[in-house]
Amino acid sequence: MATWQELDKQVFSITTGDGKVYKPNVLNPNYLVGYNVSQFNFRNVSGTLVRRNRPMGAVYGLEIIFQGAEHIRTATEFRKSAANPKPWVIQHPKYGRLVVQPIDGLFFDNNDKILNTTRITGPVMETIEESNLAPTENAADVVSAAKGRLDIGYAADYVNSVPAPSVQDVQDMGDDLNGFQKAIKTISTAGSEVINKYNDAAANINRIYNTVNDEIDTVIGRTARAIASVQSFMSLPATILDTLDRRMTYLINEFNFLMLQAGLIDLPTQKRLFQVNGGTCLGAMCVAATYNPGTAYDRSSGVVRVIQQLAGSYNQYIAALDVMQGPNGGEVDVYVPDAGTLNELTNLVYYTLSYLFEVAKQAKQKRTIVVMKDSNWISLAKELYGLLPDDSTITRLMEENNAGLNTLLQVDKGTKVVYYV
């Protein structure tokens, strides 16, 4: 086994997505392994419950140094190679072979004339080389169909587990419906559809027991319709005419409302209703994430935000079900989550995340450079994006850097400039 002194003498290398190999003088990745973590705080209980799930890809704070007479030329070539969306392969004597993707801006600093170096820093994250779940079909259609099957499965599980809802169960359905209504009440683009779906769900809940001594089959049918109409209402934000960010916000608001109830419910029927509504909400997030994203996925940061929202919500949901589950599934009054719908939900979420990772690989990545000498936005746009007859690349670069028209012809030496490729 090589000593650390021997390892330090070995050559570093980075193979960028375009296949070029770079051998910097210094390649120093300090790393942090992250975990999918959910935190829960309960009323009248001190402290925080932390649930840790599987590790995420390690995040490395990368430092690359090119030194010598050609350091600026080499760094410029590296910047162009870094624009390729494919992963990098890093060979490091201490960490071995790492397959990574930049997850935020790379900072290029070549102002150090004394040492004759260019220093490049930025975070990168280990990535799976190939996804076994990479979608080849139209993801929106696949997710929508899976969501439909999942909703039916949840409704069936509830009526099988609660064939004759009590007055308390009916009241719980109504309370959840009202909570969802408050979570999405600011929707303006759906207009009357929100009101109509809410009224339909409320009426179906009230019909569960609208006469005395109903036949059990009648009650089951009404319960199934009530569950289905609530599912339809709470899923409405997924496909309304609005931005993806706002659609996800509405669904996150619904989900947060449910999570506030998670630590307060005790009855098995209440836990069953939580499983139904929480899973329905997560399914709606999957639909929203794959339906008409507009410009939300133009940059990788937009894709990563949705990935974090979906994965984080899913992990919270699983942790909550784990806490709710009783110690013995053989007892009558002990809640055990339905395995069938849980497996379907997991497959749906993983499929959606796989799709989003594929989208992220094609999205534009953030880059940062330091201006070497006094310049202007026209020259910088020409260098970074190229010029177009309508001057759109100049406008785009200025907007990305929050630059006003008064700075159009003057960008001072040492200014940090952000761009996306």
N, C-alpha and C positions, 0 to 999 in steps of 0.2 A: 504494500500500500504506500502510495506516494506521501512524502511529508508535505507540510504546508509551504515550506520553502521551495520544494520542487514544483508544487502546484502553481505558485506565483510566477514561475518562469515559463509556464506554458502559454500558448498564444490564445488570445480572445478572438472571437469572430461573431459577426452578425450577418446572416443571410436574409436580405429583405424580400418582400413579396415578389419583386421583379427578378429574383434569382441572383442578384449581385451580392458578392461577399465583401464585407468590410472588416478590417482588422485594426481597431483603434488601439491607441497606446494604453488606455485605461478603460475597463468595462466593469463598473462597480454596481451590481444590483443588490440593494438592501430590500429584503422582502418581508411581507406580512401575510399570514394566512388568515383569511376571513371565514366566518361561519354564518349560515343562515340562522339568525337569532330572532326570537319573538320575546317581547317583554309584556308582562301583565301586572297591573296594580289593582288591588282589591280594597274596597271600602272596609274600614275598621281593621285592616290587617297591615301591620308594619312591614316594610321591605318590598321587594319586587321579585316576582316569579320570572325566571329566565329559562327559556327552552331553547336549547341549541340543537340544530339539525346538522346535516352533512356539510363538510367544508366546501367553500367556493374555491375558484382558482386563486392561487397566490398572487398578490399584487406586489410588484417590484418597483421601488423608486430607482429608476435607471439613471446612471451617470456615465456618459461616453465622452472621451477626450481624444481628439485628433491633434497631433503635434507635428511640427516641422514646416518646411517652406511651402508645402502644398496643402496645409491644413484647411484653408478657406475653400479651395477647389474641391477637396475631398468632402468637406461638410456640405457644400452645395449639392454635390452628386448624391450624398446620403439623403438630403432633404427631398430631392426629387424621387429617389427610390422609396422613401417612407410614404409617399403619396399612394403607392400601390396598396389596395385594400387587403391583399392576402397576408397571412400571419408572417411574423419574423421567426427565424430559428436562431437561437443564441447558443453558442458553444462556450461554456465557461468551465475552467478547471475545477472550481469548487462546487458549482451547482449542476454541472453536467449539461445535458441538452434541454433547452427550454423552448417551448413553442408559445409565443406571446403575441398580443395585440396591444397597440397603444390605446389607452382608454381616455386620455385627455390630451391637452396641448403639449407638444414638444417645444422646449425652450432652447433656442440656438443663441449662444453668446460667443462671438469671435472678436471681441474688443480688446482682448488681452495681447497687446503687441509685444510686451516684454518677454512673455513665455512662449510666444508664437504658437498659440493653441486655440482651438475651438472647443467649447464645452457645451454638450447637449444633455439636457435633463428632462425628465418627464416620467409619469407612471405608465407601466405596462402590466397586463394581466395574463396569466397563463390561460390558454384556450384549448378546448378539445379540437383535435385536428380535423376530424370528420364526425358529423352528427349522424347517429344511426336512425334518427327520427326525422331527417331532413325531408320536408314536404315536397312532393312533386305535383300534387294536385293544386287546385285553387284553394288556398288556405281558408278564405272566408266561407266558401261553400262547405268545406269539410267541418269547420268549427261550428257553423250554424246548424248543420244536421246533427252533429254530436250533442250540441246544446239541447236541441229538441228532444232527443232520446233521453238525455239526462233528466230533463224536467218531468217527463212522463214517469221515469223510474222513481224520482223523488216523491211524486204525488201518490204512486202506487204503494211505496214503502210506508208513507204516512197513514193512508187509509187502512192498510193491512195491520199496522201497529196500533192505530187508534180508530177502530171501526165505529165507535160511538163516542164522539167528543163530548166532554163535559161542558158545563157552562163556562168554567174557567178556561178550557181549551179554546172555545169560541172567542172569549174575551182576549186571549193571548194573540189569536190571529188578527183581531181588529186592532189591537195595540201595535203590533208589528206593521200592519198596513199604514196606520197613521204615522208611525215613525218614518217609514219609507217616503210617505207623502211630504213630510217636512224636509227630508233630505234632498228631494228633487223639486221642491216647490218653486225654485227660481228658474226652472226651464221655461223659456219663452218661445223657442222655435217649434215646440210640439203642440202648443196651444191647447185646443179642445181635446186632443187625444189624451193628454194627461188627466183631464177632468173626467172624460168618459170612462177610461180604464179604471180610475179610482172608484167611481160610482158603481161600476160593474162588479169590482172586487168586493166592495162594501156590501152590496146587495146580496151577493152570493154567500158571504159569510153570515149575514142575517137570516138567510133562508135555511141554514142547516137545521135549525129547530124553529120552524114557523107554525107548526101545528103540534098538537099533543098526540102521543102514542104513534109516531111515525114508524113504519116498517123499517127494519135495519138496512135493507137494501136501498131504500129511499134516502136514508141518512148518509150512507156511504157515497151514493151518487152526488149528493149535494156537497159533501165534504170534498170530494175529488174536484168538483167544479170550483169550489172556493179556493182550494190550493192552486189550481191552474190559473185562476184569474189574478191571484196575488202574484204568482210567478210572472205573468204577462205584464203586470203593472211595474214590478220592480226591475224587469229587464228592458223596459222602454228606453232608458237613456243610451243603451248600447248602439242603437241605430238611428237616433234622431239626427236631424240636419243641424249639426254643430261641429266644432272642432274636436279632435280626438282628446285633447287635454281636458276640455270641459266635460265631455262624455265620461271619461275616466274619473273625473272629480265627483260627478254625481254618484257613480257606482261606489267609489271609495267612501263617500258620505253615508250611503246605505250600509255598507259593510261596517263602518265604524259604529253606527247606531247598534248593529247586532252585537259587536264585540263588547260594547258597554253593558249589554244584558248578560253576556256569557258568564260572568262571575256571580250573578245574582239569582239565576234560575236553579230550581231544585227538582222539580217534578220530571219524571222520565218523558212525559208527553211534551213538556216545554223544551227539553233537550232534543227531542225528535224534530220539533218545529224549527229549532235553531239549525239543525243539520240540513233540513230542507231549504230554508231561506238563505243560509250562508253559502251552500253549494250552488243554489240558483244565482246568487249574486256573483260568485266567482266565474260561473259559466258565462254570465253576461259580460264580465270583464274580458274574457277570451274573445267573445264576439266583437266587442268594441275594439280590441287590439288588432283585429284582422279586417275590420270593415272600414273602408274608405278613410285611410289615415290622412289624406291630403298631403300637406307639406311637413307633417309631424316627424316623418322618418327621413327627411332630407339629410339630417345630421345624426351621427351615431349617438350623441347625447340624448336626443329625443327618444331613440329606441331603448337605450339603457334605462331611461326614466320609467317607461312602461314595463320593462322587464322587472325592475325593482318593485314597482307597485303590485304587479301580479304575483310574483314569487313571494314577496313579503306578506301579502294578504293570505295566500294559500298556506304558508307556514303558520301564521297565526290561527287560521281555521283548524288545521290539523292538531296544533297544540291544545286548542280549546276543547276539541272533541276528546283528546287524550285525557284531559283533566276531568271531563264530564263522565267518562266511561266508568261503570261500576266494577267492583272487584270480581264479580261472579255473574256471568251471563245466564246461569241457570235459574236465578231467582226471578220471580215475576216482576217485581218493581225496580229492577236494575236496568239502566240504559246501556245498550251496546250499539255503537254506530253500525249502520247497514253497510256491509262490506261491498256489495255489488255496486251501489251508486258511488261509494267512495273510490273504488277502482276506476270507474268510468270518469269521474271527475279528475282523478290523478292523470289518467291518460290524456284527457282534454287539455289540462294545464301544461303538461310536458310537451304535447304537440305544439301548442301555441308558443311556448317558450322557444322550442326548436325553430319554429318559423321566424320568430323575432331575432334570434341569433343569426340566422341566415340574412335577414334584412340588415342587421347591424354591420355585417361584413361588407355590404355594398354601400353603406351610408358614408357620408363625408366625415372625415376626421379633422379635429381641431389641430392647428399648427400655430406656433409662435416664433417669430424671428425678431432680432434686434437690428434696427437700421444702422448700417455701417457709416453712412455719411448723410449730410442734409439732403432730403429728397422731397418728393411730393406724391400725392395719392395717385396721380395719373401714371407716373413712372412705376410706382409700386404695383398698381393694378396690372400694368403691362407685364411686369416681371412675374407676378404670381398667378394671374388669371388670363392674361392676354386682353387686348382691347377689342371692343365691338363697336359698330357704327352708332348704336344708341347710348353708348357710354354706360351701359348697365353694369359692367364689371367694376367700374370706378365707384358707382353708387353703392354697389353691393359691398365692396371692401370698406368704404367709409361707414356704412351702416353697421357692419360687423365690429368696427372699432369705435362706434359712437362718436365719429368725427363730424364736426360742423363744417359748413361751407367756408368759413373763415380760415380753415386750415388746408384747403384744397391744394394750395401751391407751396405749403411749407410743412414738412414733417422733419422734425429735428433729429439729428444724430443721437443714437441711443434709445429712440422710441421703440417700445415693444409693439409689434403689429401682429394681430391675430388674423388667420385665414383658414379656409376649410377646403380640403381636397379629398 
